[in-house]
Amino acid sequence: MWELGHLGIGAKIAAPFSRKLSYGWLLFGTILPDLIDKPLYYGLSLFTGKRGSDLGFISCTRTVGHTGILLLTMAAVASVKKSKRLTAVTLGMATHLFLDGFQDLWSQVVSGLSGESSLAMAAFFPFYGGELSAHFGTMPFANLGEHLKAVGHPFLFLTEAIGALCLAFDFWNKKRQRFSV
């Protein structure tokens, strides 16, 4: 799933739990895992000329930002500090991981793709598969251009469209509420 899908669908999933939280911070949280991991992977790949498992530890775009360790740390800090902003960011991050997991499940069940879920490998890092792991999943795309072309895949196109519609509805609804008596 890409950013519009994460923003719009993630905000809708979080809506029942986020009534008193900042919508902006929630939206930030819905894309934070990708804001961490995509530049990390592609920057490292560009800098070294390597990709995938040849990069070592940072071997795909679902790494540090997609870990359960980061999510649980954010939740703990939000709880200890009683911070509504951090709670909103953490809730957004949780929807991101949920939606990535849904995408992996869709890819395996509906599309018939085989292989392990890169989200599961990241989310349960370093304990995925019942043993300590020294790496994340492997990047399935040769380069950023190939990754960007994936938006033409029907699942990604549909989730981006749904996400955009959700965001448009939220914007319209908030604007309408602002001007109602």
BELSULQUI-V916830 format. One record per residue. N is the residue number from 0. SS is DSSP state (~ for helix, > for strand, _ for the rest). OMEGA is omega in whole degrees, -180 to 180 (* if undefined). NEAR is the number of other ideal C-beta (glycine too) atoms within 12 Angstrom. Layout:
n->N ss->SS omega->OMEGA near->NEAR
n->N ss->SS omega->OMEGA near->NEAR
This chain:
n->0 ss->_ omega->-180 near->41
n->1 ss->_ omega->-166 near->34
n->2 ss->~ omega->180 near->27
n->3 ss->~ omega->177 near->29
n->4 ss->~ omega->180 near->38
n->5 ss->~ omega->-179 near->44
n->6 ss->~ omega->-174 near->39
n->7 ss->~ omega->-179 near->35
n->8 ss->~ omega->178 near->37
n->9 ss->~ omega->179 near->45
n->10 ss->~ omega->179 near->43
n->11 ss->~ omega->178 near->30
n->12 ss->~ omega->-177 near->29
n->13 ss->~ omega->-173 near->35
n->14 ss->~ omega->-179 near->25
n->15 ss->~ omega->-176 near->12
n->16 ss->~ omega->-170 near->20
n->17 ss->_ omega->-175 near->30
n->18 ss->_ omega->-177 near->14
n->19 ss->_ omega->-179 near->15
n->20 ss->_ omega->179 near->27
n->21 ss->_ omega->179 near->22
n->22 ss->~ omega->180 near->31
n->23 ss->~ omega->179 near->20
n->24 ss->~ omega->175 near->28
n->25 ss->~ omega->179 near->38
n->26 ss->~ omega->177 near->36
n->27 ss->~ omega->179 near->31
n->28 ss->~ omega->-179 near->42
n->29 ss->~ omega->180 near->45
n->30 ss->~ omega->-177 near->37
n->31 ss->~ omega->179 near->35
n->32 ss->~ omega->178 near->44
n->33 ss->~ omega->178 near->38
n->34 ss->~ omega->176 near->24
n->35 ss->~ omega->-167 near->29
n->36 ss->~ omega->-178 near->35
n->37 ss->~ omega->176 near->31
n->38 ss->~ omega->179 near->22
n->39 ss->~ omega->-178 near->27
n->40 ss->~ omega->-175 near->41
n->41 ss->~ omega->175 near->28
n->42 ss->~ omega->178 near->16
n->43 ss->~ omega->179 near->26
n->44 ss->~ omega->179 near->29
n->45 ss->~ omega->-178 near->16
n->46 ss->~ omega->-175 near->14
n->47 ss->~ omega->-175 near->15
n->48 ss->_ omega->180 near->10
n->49 ss->_ omega->176 near->20
n->50 ss->_ omega->177 near->27
n->51 ss->~ omega->-176 near->25
n->52 ss->~ omega->176 near->19
n->53 ss->~ omega->178 near->18
n->54 ss->~ omega->-179 near->27
n->55 ss->_ omega->-173 near->19
n->56 ss->_ omega->-180 near->22
n->57 ss->_ omega->-170 near->36
n->58 ss->_ omega->178 near->31
n->59 ss->_ omega->-178 near->40
n->60 ss->_ omega->173 near->39
n->61 ss->_ omega->-178 near->41
n->62 ss->_ omega->-173 near->37
n->63 ss->~ omega->-178 near->31
n->64 ss->~ omega->-179 near->38
n->65 ss->~ omega->-176 near->44
n->66 ss->_ omega->173 near->32
n->67 ss->~ omega->179 near->26
n->68 ss->~ omega->179 near->22
n->69 ss->~ omega->-180 near->29
n->70 ss->~ omega->180 near->35
n->71 ss->~ omega->177 near->18
n->72 ss->~ omega->178 near->19
n->73 ss->~ omega->180 near->34
n->74 ss->~ omega->180 near->25
n->75 ss->~ omega->180 near->17
n->76 ss->~ omega->178 near->18
n->77 ss->~ omega->-180 near->26
n->78 ss->~ omega->-179 near->15
n->79 ss->~ omega->-178 near->12
n->80 ss->~ omega->-177 near->15
n->81 ss->_ omega->-176 near->11
n->82 ss->_ omega->177 near->20
n->83 ss->~ omega->178 near->21
n->84 ss->~ omega->179 near->24
n->85 ss->~ omega->176 near->28
n->86 ss->~ omega->179 near->30
n->87 ss->~ omega->179 near->34
n->88 ss->~ omega->-179 near->40
n->89 ss->~ omega->177 near->36
n->90 ss->~ omega->176 near->39
n->91 ss->~ omega->178 near->46
n->92 ss->~ omega->179 near->43
n->93 ss->~ omega->178 near->34
n->94 ss->~ omega->179 near->40
n->95 ss->~ omega->-180 near->48
n->96 ss->~ omega->177 near->42
n->97 ss->~ omega->-178 near->28
n->98 ss->~ omega->175 near->40
n->99 ss->~ omega->177 near->41
n->100 ss->~ omega->177 near->27
n->101 ss->~ omega->179 near->25
n->102 ss->~ omega->178 near->33
n->103 ss->~ omega->179 near->31
n->104 ss->~ omega->178 near->19
n->105 ss->~ omega->-179 near->24
n->106 ss->~ omega->-177 near->26
n->107 ss->~ omega->-175 near->19
n->108 ss->~ omega->-175 near->14
n->109 ss->_ omega->-177 near->15
n->110 ss->_ omega->178 near->16
n->111 ss->_ omega->178 near->9
n->112 ss->_ omega->180 near->18
n->113 ss->_ omega->179 near->11
n->114 ss->_ omega->-179 near->17
n->115 ss->_ omega->178 near->24
n->116 ss->_ omega->178 near->30
n->117 ss->~ omega->177 near->37
n->118 ss->~ omega->180 near->39
n->119 ss->~ omega->179 near->27
n->120 ss->~ omega->180 near->30
n->121 ss->~ omega->-175 near->42
n->122 ss->~ omega->-178 near->35
n->123 ss->_ omega->178 near->28
n->124 ss->_ omega->2 near->33
n->125 ss->_ omega->-173 near->21
n->126 ss->_ omega->-177 near->17
n->127 ss->~ omega->177 near->26
n->128 ss->~ omega->176 near->16
n->129 ss->~ omega->179 near->8
n->130 ss->_ omega->178 near->10
n->131 ss->_ omega->-179 near->11
n->132 ss->_ omega->-180 near->22
n->133 ss->_ omega->-178 near->16
n->134 ss->_ omega->174 near->26
n->135 ss->_ omega->177 near->36
n->136 ss->_ omega->180 near->34
n->137 ss->_ omega->-179 near->25
n->138 ss->_ omega->-179 near->32
n->139 ss->_ omega->-178 near->26
n->140 ss->_ omega->-179 near->23
n->141 ss->_ omega->-177 near->17
n->142 ss->_ omega->-179 near->19
n->143 ss->~ omega->179 near->19
n->144 ss->~ omega->178 near->11
n->145 ss->~ omega->178 near->17
n->146 ss->~ omega->-180 near->24
n->147 ss->~ omega->179 near->17
n->148 ss->~ omega->-178 near->14
n->149 ss->~ omega->-180 near->25
n->150 ss->~ omega->177 near->22
n->151 ss->~ omega->177 near->14
n->152 ss->_ omega->-176 near->25
n->153 ss->~ omega->-180 near->15
n->154 ss->~ omega->-179 near->26
n->155 ss->~ omega->179 near->27
n->156 ss->~ omega->-179 near->19
n->157 ss->~ omega->-179 near->22
n->158 ss->~ omega->176 near->31
n->159 ss->~ omega->179 near->28
n->160 ss->~ omega->178 near->21
n->161 ss->~ omega->179 near->27
n->162 ss->~ omega->179 near->33
n->163 ss->~ omega->178 near->23
n->164 ss->~ omega->178 near->21
n->165 ss->~ omega->179 near->29
n->166 ss->~ omega->179 near->28
n->167 ss->~ omega->178 near->18
n->168 ss->~ omega->179 near->19
n->169 ss->~ omega->179 near->27
n->170 ss->~ omega->180 near->19
n->171 ss->~ omega->-178 near->14
n->172 ss->~ omega->179 near->18
n->173 ss->~ omega->178 near->16
n->174 ss->~ omega->180 near->12
n->175 ss->~ omega->180 near->12
n->176 ss->~ omega->-179 near->12
n->177 ss->~ omega->-176 near->10
n->178 ss->~ omega->178 near->9
n->179 ss->_ omega->-177 near->8
n->180 ss->_ omega->* near->5
